[in-house]
């Protein structure tokens, strides 16, 4: 517990820096909030009144002080585009982004880890070349291009999957919210029809994110397995007459997991960023698309709330990875 508190305290300066930088960047970006919401035919007096009502006519230090006071009280401001509190919007939209990101990460892990293990065990074989091709393609193709390509092939040409228009099609209604994850909420009430509709809408964006995450996971798994397979204790295990399956799965894979788990934390943070583009391509109602729409409208509060939320998630994610590493590697516990 002491180590956890120490790590969290060390992340506080980072969060403070995020608050300051985000506030300043939203003020120097092109575009005027008052002009945008006043409309193209508004007079200078109307624009000035809107700017005064939003507090944008105050000196920058005063604006920042008001923002900090509201932030301490848990107030992230109001969204001018939706008219709703930013905190409420983020809470309502975050499960959609989390469900998509986790599905993409789990699919990537389920493919990349076995692929990396097989590539290391059968070095120089066709499966090893497949692993290299997948890794190269994953880091070369932008996520929006992959998403558009999948939509064109599997929706437009083949018609196997529904239109990329959000979490559910027009003929389905959202389940009662328990977790905010449609796949879980539909199973809790036994609504298999809506479950299939939600799962079908998830396929293409999940595959898009998984292809993006495959490359680093497969590469680090292969490299870590190769390093472990060349270790002295692996040669001793083979000389003791243990089967290849036991050596690879029981001894090699367990010792190779530590760098893989560390990379998973980085990949998850990358997926949170890639979500912004994927959500726009698939009209996914998550926090990424919410932030993009607010940025286009020069709506500062949602952008600041989105960046702060992502920073907090990143800190919590790194803290979780540290705890998992301590659970896997006894040396980390002794070092702490």
BELQUI-V324475 format. One record per pair of residues at least 6 apart in sequence whose C-alpha atoms are under 7 Angstrom apart, sorted by the first residue. I is the first residue (numbers start at 1). GAP is how many residues later the second one is. Records with the same first field share a line. If there is no record, write none. Layout:
# BELQUI-V324475
I=GAP + GAP
This chain:
# BELQUI-V324475
7=312
11=304
15=296
18=290
19=289
22=282
23=281
26=274
31=267
32=266
33=265 + 266
34=13 + 16 + 17
35=12
36=261
38=8 + 9
51=6
70=6
76=10 + 11 + 225 + 229
77=8 + 9 + 224
78=6 + 7 + 8 + 223
79=6 + 7 + 220 + 222 + 223
80=219
81=213
86=215 + 216 + 219
90=197
93=192 + 193 + 194
94=192 + 193
95=85 + 86
96=85 + 189 + 190
97=189 + 190
99=82
100=106
101=170 + 171
103=103
104=102 + 103 + 105 + 106
105=105 + 108 + 163
107=103
108=102 + 103 + 105 + 106
112=102 + 105 + 106
113=104 + 105 + 108
115=16 + 103
116=15 + 102 + 103 + 105 + 106
117=104 + 105 + 108
118=9
119=8 + 9 + 12 + 103
120=102 + 105 + 106
122=6
131=87
134=81
135=79 + 80 + 81 + 83 + 84
136=79
138=73 + 74 + 76 + 77
139=73 + 76
143=65 + 69 + 131 + 135
144=133 + 134 + 137
146=62
147=58 + 61 + 131 + 134
150=54
154=6 + 7
155=6 + 7 + 8
161=39
162=38 + 39
164=37 + 118 + 119
165=117 + 118
166=116 + 117 + 118 + 119
167=31 + 34 + 117
168=29 + 30 + 33
169=28
172=22
175=7 + 10 + 11
176=9
177=8
178=7
179=6
182=16
183=12 + 15 + 16
186=6 + 8 + 9
187=8
205=73 + 77
209=62
213=54
217=43 + 46
220=40
221=39
224=32
225=27 + 28 + 31
228=24 + 27 + 28
229=23
234=13
237=10
238=9
258=67
262=59
265=52 + 53 + 56
269=45
275=13
276=12 + 13
279=6 + 7 + 9 + 10
280=9
287=19
291=11 + 12 + 15
294=8 + 9
295=8
326=6 + 7
